[in-house]
Amino acid sequence: MVKTVRIGSLDYEVNISDTLSQKNDLAGRICYTSCVIDLDASSAPQRQYAVLFHEILHGIFSDSRLSETLDKDPALQEDIIEVMAHGILGVIRDNPDLVREIRELWDNGGTE
């Protein structure tokens, strides 16, 4: 598992927690003030990555006006984030050449 992820302009520490699900009944959690994402250690690795993307999307939404709208309906926000997290993870998993080409593009300063 990665140790950090950058969301917008902030770097978030990624921790695997042995007690997250036991104490909070959560598979993951993002803390905006301390820039930490906690993931449940008892989850399977594939599930941990899906939850990581879920929390990353929460981080992206928290910096947008869309969050203000979706905060009025937390269940809808969770549904949207869950669909997007699994969709994005699936695209990354199923298209390694796409991910490689994007990475190469940015490594070359955004030019081909």
Backbone hydrogen bonds, N-H to C=O, Kabsch-Sander energy under -0.5 kcal/mol:
donor,donor_aa,acceptor,acceptor_aa,energy
5,V,12,Y,-2.1
7,I,5,V,-0.5
7,I,10,L,-3.0
8,G,6,R,-0.5
10,L,7,I,-2.0
12,Y,5,V,-3.5
12,Y,10,L,-0.5
13,E,35,C,-2.6
14,V,3,K,-3.2
15,N,13,E,-0.6
15,N,37,I,-3.1
17,S,15,N,-0.6
17,S,39,L,-3.7
23,K,19,T,-2.9
24,N,20,L,-2.4
25,D,21,S,-1.3
26,L,20,L,-0.7
29,R,38,D,-2.0
31,C,36,V,-3.1
32,Y,30,I,-0.6
35,C,31,C,-0.9
36,V,31,C,-1.6
37,I,13,E,-3.2
38,D,29,R,-2.8
39,L,15,N,-2.6
40,D,27,A,-2.4
41,A,17,S,-3.1
43,S,40,D,-1.1
48,Q,44,A,-2.4
49,Y,45,P,-2.0
50,A,46,Q,-1.9
51,V,47,R,-2.7
52,L,48,Q,-2.5
53,F,49,Y,-2.4
54,H,50,A,-1.9
55,E,51,V,-2.6
56,I,52,L,-2.5
57,L,53,F,-2.3
58,H,54,H,-1.7
59,G,55,E,-2.1
60,I,56,I,-2.4
61,F,57,L,-3.0
62,S,58,H,-2.3
63,D,59,G,-0.8
63,D,60,I,-0.8
64,S,61,F,-2.0
67,S,61,F,-0.7
67,S,64,S,-0.7
68,E,64,S,-0.6
69,T,65,R,-1.3
70,L,66,L,-2.8
71,D,67,S,-2.4
72,K,69,T,-1.1
73,D,70,L,-1.7
77,Q,73,D,-2.2
78,E,74,P,-2.5
79,D,75,A,-2.2
80,I,76,L,-2.6
81,I,77,Q,-2.6
82,E,78,E,-2.5
83,V,79,D,-2.3
84,M,80,I,-2.5
85,A,81,I,-2.8
86,H,82,E,-2.1
87,G,83,V,-2.2
88,I,84,M,-3.1
89,L,85,A,-2.3
90,G,86,H,-2.1
91,V,87,G,-2.2
92,I,88,I,-2.5
93,R,89,L,-2.6
94,D,90,G,-2.8
95,N,91,V,-1.1
99,V,95,N,-1.9
100,R,96,P,-2.5
101,E,97,D,-2.7
102,I,98,L,-2.4
103,R,99,V,-2.4
104,E,100,R,-2.7
105,L,101,E,-2.3
106,W,102,I,-2.2
107,D,103,R,-2.4
108,N,104,E,-1.5
109,G,106,W,-1.6
110,G,105,L,-2.7
111,T,105,L,-0.5
111,T,108,N,-0.6
